[in-house]
Amino acid sequence: MKAAVVTAFGAGPRCREFALPGSFGPDERVVDVVAAGLHPRVRSQADGSHYTSTDVLPMVPGIDGVGRTADGTLRYFILPDTTLGSMAEQTVIDIRRSIELPAGADPVQVAAAMNPAMSSWIALRRRIDLRPGLSVLVMGATGNAGRLAIQVARVLGAGRVIAAGRGADRLAGLGADQVVALDGEPRAVQGELGEAAKEVDVVLDYLWGQPTHDGLSAIVPRRSDDSRPLTWVQIGSVAGPEAAIPSAALRATRLQLVGSGQGSVSTREIVAELVELATAVTSQAFTIGARAVPLIDVEQAWADTTSADRIVITPNG
Ligand SMILES: NC(=O)c1ccc[n+]([C@@H]2O[C@H](COP(=O)([O-])OP(=O)(O)OC[C@H]3O[C@@H](n4cnc5c(N)ncnc54)[C@H](OP(=O)(O)O)[C@@H]3O)[C@@H](O)[C@H]2O)c1
């Protein structure tokens, strides 16, 4: 069968032949892949830099997708760490890590939205004490996951939502109550972010690196009630893998730093959220830009790192 195949870390995949395994476990099924999202996590899987990387080559990238089973059912699946990912005409899913999609589901939209939407959905449902009316700051709100985090927070009952990211023009129209552009003069940005977010309950952080240090330094000293919990959820690290955490921030307020991702949330917990999330995606509770690309063009799609829309590979499209 045809698949996107990575033969060297650092080089993107090429469309070529790849063999399905010869034997399967009792819960495994072969599916025809209909749509597979090219998420940042897929890029880090394919260049060997993700913390779950197995370092085994050749490999087919793709961590999730929509597939058709032998009986014609469309299922959304998440894959274990495997060398046979979802960017192939067929892949092998564990039926227990998949759900049947609701009638009318658009496979490309589902494949585009589930991974970025899950990042905030799981963080809010599984990593914090989610109470209606919570005030939420999204750090890194212009990416697919950040844009969806604003919408997911609303659907899950957040009160005020503040969006921080680069590009005032891109922040406008995302549906937040207030926006803070992070790419201005640093002192002015800190003042604006600190004032806007000083009373938030939860931060969904896709940035890490310097913006996290600066955000903590701006927000913590401005809080009016130091006994009120501030839960800072580490989700992505597009601005840097490490952040300097000011020690005073941890002493001065009831700051809790937690992470949300594969490992800190178990596969069982993630799977338990899939039906509700897929139902929300299918009922168009969220807006996401998606661009379908045939498998044969995976090499060119991979080279496009500037697309605001989520690229979705469609092996059987
Ligand atoms: N833990 C989880 O469960 C989970 C799940 C899904 C995703 N994630 C992670 O979340 C992150 C975002 O994913 P995504 O799907 O939204 O990616 P994406 O669609 O590629 O968006 C990335 C965004 O980050 C912005 N950005 C990059 N560097 C920045 C900086 N220094 N300051 C401010 N903004 C910056 C980019 O804005 P510009 O256009 O200005 O460059 C872009 O809007 C990734 O690290 C991903 O791995 C985590």
PDBQT file of the ligand as one rigid body, heavy atoms in Angstrom, charges set to zero:
ROOT
HETATM    1  N1  LIG A 401      -0.477  18.694  25.362  1.00  0.00    +0.000 N 
HETATM    2  C1  LIG A 401      -1.425  18.438  24.477  1.00  0.00    +0.000 C 
HETATM    3  O1  LIG A 401      -2.356  17.698  24.738  1.00  0.00    +0.000 OA
HETATM    4  C2  LIG A 401      -1.365  19.099  23.125  1.00  0.00    +0.000 A 
HETATM    5  C3  LIG A 401      -2.306  18.780  22.142  1.00  0.00    +0.000 A 
HETATM    6  C4  LIG A 401      -2.263  19.481  20.930  1.00  0.00    +0.000 A 
HETATM    7  C5  LIG A 401      -1.261  20.429  20.703  1.00  0.00    +0.000 A 
HETATM    8  N2  LIG A 401      -0.333  20.645  21.685  1.00  0.00    +0.000 N 
HETATM    9  C6  LIG A 401       0.755  21.620  21.477  1.00  0.00    +0.000 C 
HETATM   10  O2  LIG A 401       0.208  22.927  21.424  1.00  0.00    +0.000 OA
HETATM   11  C7  LIG A 401       1.054  23.745  20.637  1.00  0.00    +0.000 C 
HETATM   12  C8  LIG A 401       0.246  24.502  19.604  1.00  0.00    +0.000 C 
HETATM   13  O3  LIG A 401      -0.339  23.571  18.723  1.00  0.00    +0.000 OA
HETATM   14  P1  LIG A 401      -1.209  24.086  17.469  1.00  0.00    +0.000 P 
HETATM   15  O4  LIG A 401      -1.882  22.900  16.915  1.00  0.00    +0.000 OA
HETATM   16  O5  LIG A 401      -2.019  25.257  17.851  1.00  0.00    +0.000 OA
HETATM   17  O6  LIG A 401      -0.047  24.602  16.487  1.00  0.00    +0.000 OA
HETATM   18  P2  LIG A 401      -0.175  25.637  15.310  1.00  0.00    +0.000 P 
HETATM   19  O7  LIG A 401      -1.531  25.616  14.721  1.00  0.00    +0.000 OA
HETATM   20  O8  LIG A 401       0.992  25.385  14.431  1.00  0.00    +0.000 OA
HETATM   21  O9  LIG A 401       0.000  27.060  15.996  1.00  0.00    +0.000 OA
HETATM   22  C9  LIG A 401       1.181  27.465  16.608  1.00  0.00    +0.000 C 
HETATM   23  C10 LIG A 401       0.986  28.927  16.986  1.00  0.00    +0.000 C 
HETATM   24  O10 LIG A 401       2.031  29.302  17.873  1.00  0.00    +0.000 OA
HETATM   25  C11 LIG A 401       2.344  30.642  17.598  1.00  0.00    +0.000 C 
HETATM   26  N3  LIG A 401       3.695  30.955  18.089  1.00  0.00    +0.000 N 
HETATM   27  C12 LIG A 401       4.850  30.357  17.751  1.00  0.00    +0.000 A 
HETATM   28  N4  LIG A 401       5.871  30.913  18.460  1.00  0.00    +0.000 NA
HETATM   29  C13 LIG A 401       5.308  31.884  19.233  1.00  0.00    +0.000 A 
HETATM   30  C14 LIG A 401       5.832  32.816  20.163  1.00  0.00    +0.000 A 
HETATM   31  N5  LIG A 401       7.144  32.857  20.454  1.00  0.00    +0.000 N 
HETATM   32  N6  LIG A 401       4.978  33.674  20.773  1.00  0.00    +0.000 NA
HETATM   33  C15 LIG A 401       3.651  33.644  20.476  1.00  0.00    +0.000 A 
HETATM   34  N7  LIG A 401       3.103  32.779  19.603  1.00  0.00    +0.000 NA
HETATM   35  C16 LIG A 401       3.927  31.908  18.987  1.00  0.00    +0.000 A 
HETATM   36  C17 LIG A 401       2.247  30.755  16.107  1.00  0.00    +0.000 C 
HETATM   37  O11 LIG A 401       2.022  32.102  15.812  1.00  0.00    +0.000 OA
HETATM   38  P3  LIG A 401       2.825  32.886  14.680  1.00  0.00    +0.000 P 
HETATM   39  O12 LIG A 401       1.988  32.723  13.449  1.00  0.00    +0.000 OA
HETATM   40  O13 LIG A 401       2.899  34.258  15.223  1.00  0.00    +0.000 OA
HETATM   41  O14 LIG A 401       4.189  32.221  14.527  1.00  0.00    +0.000 OA
HETATM   42  C18 LIG A 401       1.012  29.897  15.810  1.00  0.00    +0.000 C 
HETATM   43  O15 LIG A 401      -0.136  30.690  15.852  1.00  0.00    +0.000 OA
HETATM   44  C19 LIG A 401       2.125  22.824  20.054  1.00  0.00    +0.000 C 
HETATM   45  O16 LIG A 401       3.274  22.897  20.905  1.00  0.00    +0.000 OA
HETATM   46  C20 LIG A 401       1.486  21.465  20.174  1.00  0.00    +0.000 C 
HETATM   47  O17 LIG A 401       2.440  20.435  20.228  1.00  0.00    +0.000 OA
HETATM   48  C21 LIG A 401      -0.367  20.019  22.877  1.00  0.00    +0.000 A 
ENDROOT
TORSDOF 0
